[in-house]
Amino acid sequence: MKIEIINTGSELLLGSTPNTHGTWIGQELMKLGLRVQRQVTVPDGIAIEEALAESVSRSDVVLITGGLGPTSDDITREAAAKVLDVELIRDEAALRSLKEFFAAREIPMADTNLKQADVLVGADVLPNPNGTAPGIYAPPRLGCALFLLPGPPRELYPMFHAEVVPRLKALAGVDEIAEVQELKFIGVGESELHEGIDEPLSRIEGLEVGYCARLGEVDLRLIGTPEVIAKGRELALASYADYFVNDDGSSLEETVVKLLAEKGLVLTTAESCTGGLISNRITDISGSSEVFEYGFVTYSNEAKADLIGVKAETLEEFGAVSEEIAGEMAVGALVESGADLAISVTGIAGPTGGTEEKPVGTVCFGIATEEGVETIRGIHPRNRKDFKQQVSQRALDLVRKKCLSDF
Amino acid sequence: MKIEIINTGSELLLGSTPNTHGTWIGQELMKLGLRVQRQVTVPDGIAIEEALAESVSRSDVVLITGGLGPTSDDITREAAAKVLDVELIRDEAALRSLKEFFAAREIPMADTNLKQADVLVGADVLPNPNGTAPGIYAPPRLGCALFLLPGPPRELYPMFHAEVVPRLKALAGVDEIAEVQELKFIGVGESELHEGIDEPLSRIEGLEVGYCARLGEVDLRLIGTPEVIAKGRELALASYADYFVNDDGSSLEETVVKLLAEKGLVLTTAESCTGGLISNRITDISGSSEVFEYGFVTYSNEAKADLIGVKAETLEEFGAVSEEIAGEMAVGALVESGADLAISVTGIAGPTGGTEEKPVGTVCFGIATEEGVETIRGIHPRNRKDFKQQVSQRALDLVRKKCLSDF
């Protein structure tokens, strides 16, 4: 079933309002196993009719939001009537509830509101308990079913659940409802993962596969019946289980906080180049106070020596960005805080400060427990913010792996 | 000049990723005085070609983002070649920088990456220092100029500024380009600002006014000739100079780091509820190591007592979220670090932990210098992440004002 969304509103195109409707409807349809084939944003006014004609001609279902208000540029109803070639009539029940809406608020109804009770002949009126404009559902005509929906989220969202979802289910039929699973991988690049599994995945009949790369992670999306998803998952994990983080759509920091809590572990952080980003991400998660108490942001050498006991000789001999210092930072933070697990990072975020031996992007990690400390050196040459993000991602993933290792 | 944006990516239609590109490009074009006529989102794959053909047929400029990656569903290049009816050739310079990108990261390049060096005959290659896929600019053909741009924001944004803006300006011609000035205000709400100045601003002929509210700040956008912009600016600052932060588009943290550096001051942070967000924002700015050395993330009471000398009696008497504790945190951080200026925050991010006396959203700030300490109590009931952002915004603004006070 081909579904399109049209969002109307000049403010969406000026960038002053993000288009949350498109995202929200996409998510809600995904929950039904349905997919949006195209989303179009047009300004208020005449462009609505043009966009609607195109969408109706190529889709099975079109959902259009906005343009049902009382003002002169609210012309979605009129545009739909023209495109579907049906008349508009004033609906008595809609008019009554419109009048009641104003009466309940003790404000007079303007004449311009009258047109909000106009509906397409043969269409269902979708009640709007939260606003003035009822929605309209025009059953398939010219091969396309059409939903006209109000723009304000507080009106749209309840109407969508109450009126749109049951009609979409009926239109789709049971067969089309697909399952979706998203597997999050960290530590493997998108192209490497793709090269490793795309060809065998493509041979699983009925499985649809998508990749979404974010900074320091790749999400693999599997769509199909539960059986083919299970096959796809098994295939992906056969080669990449070491990089697999979760399949419930939660963030890495959520996974880490949950894991720490499950194991009853307290984490501490010693951050140089990330400047507090790791502790910030940890504390974004509700409940993090159970697993996180002390964070050290030691941006200068003095702070490293003073707060977490990094030795002057080590700084002198190896420099602040070295595995030796990362190790001392982690151990020092562990001791100072009394935590079970310490992660440290020290690196060169750039754009300045790089050398031939230690170019911008060089970073060293330390991870310490009572049993000892491990260090790792890496390189992530990126702009400053992306470097910090990627380094924090890798640091959190080191914590995750350490937790899983049952040290 | 009719401009359309096409955003590609199945994740945008599934709702798993909000379409921030559409919003961002809309805003950037507004700054040039240009407007987007339509925005279309299509999934990866064959739909790209269909959408591109339609957009090219009705617009003067089309910007398409995404689908330049190495995987089999990245087909924007191929779609553009078909629609414009030109060949693709492998660009030697692009291939070289692609190979350098992988070499610098010490990772092998997959064969699938090779196609990322393919460009349209007659087009400009737009360098991408932040990723593997160069952009492509095809000058007007069939009446439409076409930009192919990478999807990841860290690649798109710099390329847009360096490569797209100058070309758009040339395409639009001088007449269409208006001047734009953005005044950033902090500490005043959007509706208050609007109510205070919108009516008088609307009486300045030829001045177009826009408001953009972000968490903890409002940007006032003035568009027109330099003369009318100057009038609008004067009018806005006559009433709201106290809240005015900058007019150069820089972030609050940039302004703060610049100001600290100018005054030769070193800042330290003592963060409870923000968990490192303040130090993270400071260290996002290149050069921050000159003005920031020590950051204390004291999430637990023990950490507050242990690292920055908060007194057990004060905790006992007033609780961790109190002006008294905020004051002790700021003074303790100042003393421990030897900085010139210390900012502290302690609050209840929620969703749990609120009481009748101190509901979720309660926050106390402390700001200390050699001369003494001031404390402030506020309330920002929001979801956890937004609370942290808004509190960090207010904390940074307190630092900014303190610097300006020449204490």
Interface residues (C-beta under 8 A of the other chain):
Chain A: L12 L13 L14 G15 S16 T17 P18 N19 T20 G22 T23 W24 I25 G26 Q27 E28 L29 M30 R35 V36 Q37 R38 Q39 V40 T41 V42 P43 A47 A51 E54 V180 E182 G189 E190 S191 E192 H194 E195 D198 G210 Y211 C212 A213 L215 D219 R221 G249 T269 E271 C273 T274 G275 G276 L277 I278 S279 N280 I282 T283 D284 S286 S288 S289 F292 E293 Y294 G295 F296 V297 T298 Y299 S300 E302 A303 D306 L307 E336 S337 A349 G350 P351 T352 I379 H380 P381 R382 N383 R384 K385 D386 K388
Chain B: G9 S10 E11 L12 L13 L14 G15 S16 T17 P18 N19 T20 G22 T23 W24 I25 G26 Q27 E28 L29 M30 R35 V36 Q37 R38 Q39 V40 T41 V42 P43 D44 A47 A51 E54 G69 P70 T71 S72 D73 A104 R105 E106 I107 A110 T112 N113 N130 P152 R154 P158 G210 Y211 C212 T269 E271 C273 T274 G275 G276 L277 I278 S279 N280 I282 T283 D284 S286 S288 S289 F292 E293 Y294 G295 F296 V297 T298 Y299 S300 E302 A303 D306 L307 E336 S337 A349 G350 P351 T352 R384 K385 K388
